[in-house]
């Protein structure tokens, strides 16, 4: 695992918990875990771990072909709940 240098940690801390490093396609965002959790809506460690498991399960479903086009999902919602979603 990569280690965060003290210089980078201080830079992140002095920029409200997140910092863009680099530019264009070579840009990265470094942020504190508290900022990440707030942004993702996962306040506790249990919430965070559950989110990671859900993302992994979703990716596994996509890789295994257990997915469908989004417009099919919207059509189903429209039929079931009479929701007229724009495509």
C-alpha positions in Angstrom: 0.0 0.0 0.0 1.3 3.5 -0.8 2.2 5.7 2.1 1.0 9.3 2.5 3.8 11.7 3.0 3.6 14.2 5.8 3.9 17.0 3.2 0.8 15.6 1.3 -1.1 15.0 4.5 -0.6 18.6 5.5 -1.6 19.9 2.1 -4.8 17.9 2.2 -5.5 19.1 5.8 -5.0 22.7 4.7 -7.4 22.4 1.8 -10.6 21.4 3.6 -9.7 17.7 3.5 -9.2 17.2 -0.3 -6.6 18.2 -2.8 -6.3 17.8 -6.6 -2.8 16.6 -7.6 -1.7 16.8 -11.2 -3.7 18.0 -14.2 -5.8 16.6 -17.0 -5.8 12.9 -17.4 -2.9 12.6 -14.9 -4.9 14.3 -12.1 -5.7 12.6 -8.9 -7.8 13.6 -5.9 -6.4 12.9 -2.5 -8.9 13.3 0.4 -9.3 12.4 4.0 -11.4 9.4 5.0 -13.8 11.7 6.8 -14.4 13.8 3.6 -14.8 10.7 1.6 -17.3 9.2 4.0 -19.3 12.4 4.1 -19.3 12.6 0.3 -20.4 9.0 0.0 -22.9 9.1 2.9 -21.1 6.3 4.8 -20.5 7.7 8.3 -19.4 4.6 10.2 -16.9 1.9 9.4 -19.7 -0.6 9.1 -21.5 1.6 6.5 -18.2 2.0 4.6 -17.5 -1.7 4.5 -21.1 -2.5 3.5 -20.8 0.0 0.6 -17.6 -1.6 -0.5 -19.2 -5.0 -0.5 -22.2 -3.7 -2.4 -20.0 -2.1 -5.1 -18.0 -5.4 -5.4 -21.3 -7.4 -5.7 -22.6 -5.0 -8.4 -19.3 -5.3 -10.3 -19.4 -9.1 -10.1 -23.0 -9.0 -11.3 -22.0 -6.9 -14.3 -19.1 -9.2 -15.1 -21.3 -12.2 -14.9 -23.9 -10.7 -17.2 -26.5 -10.2 -14.5 -27.5 -6.7 -15.6 -29.9 -5.1 -18.0 -30.1 -1.8 -20.0 -31.1 1.2 -17.9 -34.0 2.0 -20.3 -35.5 -1.4 -19.6 -35.4 -0.6 -15.9 -37.2 2.7 -16.5 -39.8 1.0 -18.6 -40.5 -1.4 -15.7 -40.8 1.4 -13.2 -43.2 3.2 -15.6 -45.4 0.1 -15.9 -45.3 -0.7 -12.2 -45.6 2.8 -10.6 -46.8 4.9 -13.6 -43.6 6.9 -13.4 -42.8 8.7 -16.6 -39.0 8.9 -16.5 -37.3 10.7 -19.3 -34.8 8.7 -21.3 
